[in-house]
Amino acid sequence: LYDAVNHFRYRILQLNRDTVSQVHILSPDGSISGTLFKPLCLAHAYAHDPVTGCENTVNSVQFLLGDVPLAGYVAISLESIGTLNEAVGGVTVTIDKDLTAADPSFTKGATVKLDAKTAEAYVRARMYVGEDNNLDRMQRQVQYMRTWLETAKEKSQQDAQFAMRLLTRLEPVLTTDMTEKRLSGLASSAASYTNEGFLTIDGEYRWVDRYNLYYADDESLMETVLALFYETQ
């Protein structure tokens, strides 16, 4: 997004991994062998390598968003959470519920500066901390990412090479369809963009065939698509 004086802005859409969408099942040669309505997270699992997994996920997300084309994708492994955390010198969070099952330091009300190990525990903890759906974890992930982005922006403003060094560190575990030039350009200019916050799509959980599935609300879905792709001012 950009305004009349070319101040570039961006929003982040956080998708619930349990959201039901059209998901293709891929054969080893990459052809579609079946199509189901399943949680988005299975789009990657129904593929056979990182690239086809990303492409399959893109197809499912595009279907969910009314076939709005996505301009590109970037995926990194879960093991990279520690790398991201260390790059900004750690992220400080306030624990809003008892999460000691994930880490002893995660007592309710505590302020914790996360290291590589505890950062992954904080953003991934769910079932073994007594949560039967993904909503509380999503809130923790937003809390973490908001602080991470603010800190990364400060570091980028102080050090013009910060983003490029981080991108180089992530390269071995990164999957993307973007050219190196485009990806490095985005990384280098991101610090000058204004973050206008996170969007989520409202919906409801339903138990279907022993699974807790999230169904997006049509009105919220439409409002989100309009805000992301059609609002220019």
Secondary structure, DSSP 8 states (H G I E B T S, - for coil): -B-TT--BEEEEEE--TTBEEEEEEE-TTS-EEEEEEEETTHHHHTSSSHHHHHHHHHHHHHHHTTS------EEE-TTHHHHHHHHTT-EEEE--S--TTT-TT--TT-EEEE-HHHHHHHHH--GGGT-SSSHHHHHHHHHHHHHHHHHHHHHHHH-TTHHHHHHHHHGGGEEESS-HHHHHHHHHHGGGSEEEEEEE--EEEEEETTEEEEEE-HHHHHHHHHHHHT---
